[in-house]
Amino acid sequence: MAEPIAFVDLAAQRRRLGGRIEQAIARVLDHGQFIVGPEVGELERQLAAFCGAGHCVTCANGTDALELVMEVEKIGSGDAVFVPALTFIASVEMVPRTGATPIFVDVLPDTCLLDPASLEAAAEHAVRLGLKPRMVVVVDLYGQPAGYRDIAAVASRFGMSVVADAAQSFGASLDNRMVGTLADWTTISFYPAKPLGCYGDGGAVFTNSAERAEIVRSLRFHGRSAGDKNDNIRVGHNSRLDTLQAAVLIEKLSILSEEITARQRIARRYNEGFAGMIEAPTPTKGATSVWAYYTVIAEDRGKVAAACKRAEVPTIVCYPIPLNRQVAYRHFPVAPGGVPTAERLADQVLSLPMHPYLDEPTQDRVIDAVLAGCG
């Protein structure tokens, strides 16, 4: 019987790091500063240096990271926030809580990323509805950055801020600039399955503004003052990354570039194996991907998924129900003309095993299973 295939192999990564994770945790246990210990600040410095951002502030999870940004931007009632319809629910769920109105935007058929033309039409629609366009949350789906140059042009026309939801793309680049520096704000998640993941929940916010970074730092810690920890100058949150997770992330960050290179090599091999048989989103000109997910687009997804199941190849669907069709969000506006591409892709996308430790024989099993489903 063939060995089971891991969709994401965190055990292999731990073996690669040897005893470094245990040693990092032991250091935290020894100094006992479990909340905002020295590893938290060190991780923030290393993350900012890795991508070239001016400032990084960690927090409890990627959803909180987005909410903290919206709070700094004072998003609220009467505002419109634009979100692609094909993404995880966390990209939108904090918008209604601010009192703002989410408006769903379509994606591009070849990349699954936000369509700037749909964004522009949606912003014009928001104005007609009496809403003020304030923010676009751009999701770097599956690991590559969206077309920020075109998106920024639309955002500038309407006076909107641009937030890169880079939960799946940290470590990627566009036009020789790293994710973390492509938008007014960047947020990431350290969910364990992400290319840079911890052993629980965690998140971070990137900005080039020292003033904004300090506000985020205050908000994540009950709104307290930087000068007097007993004086809370804002109504804040309890959204701190704990020191143990920061210690784990420091060790994982040290091998992230190496792991990204491996992911890119594996993706190229998938591309070669599937050439002419099944479609996969490919990086746009000038962009690199970290391949958080290797996702194919199959007209008959059920047939491909069934072939993989017979071959004991795990697959998942990210994401089968577009946001505009989910029960809690059906009543919110969509871009003029709807989001037909997002709705079609939601029925066709299928993600395959992808991680830096996927060896060639295992990858061949995946390729053979997919091709069997294409026949």
BELCORKA-V545497 format. One line per field, one symbol per residue. ss: DSSP state (a for helix, b for strand, c for the rest). A space follows every 10 residues. Layout:
# BELCORKA-V545497
ss = ???
This chain:
# BELCORKA-V545497
ss = ccccccccca aaaaaaacca aaaaaaaaaa acccbccaaa aaaaaaaaaa acccbbbbbc caaaaaaaaa aaccccccbb bbbbccccaa acaaaaaacc bbbbbcbccc cccbcaaaaa aaaaaaaacc cbbbbbbbbc aaabcccaaa aaaaaaaacc bbbbbccccc ccbbccbbcc ccccbbbbbc cccccccccc ccbbbbbcca aaaaaaaaac bccbcccccc cbcccccbcc cbaaaaaaaa aaaccaaaaa aaaaaaaaaa aaaaccccbb ccccccbcbc cccbbbbccc aaaaaaaaaa ccccbbcccc ccaaacaaac cccbccccca aaaaaaccbb bbccccccca aaaaaaaaaa aaaac
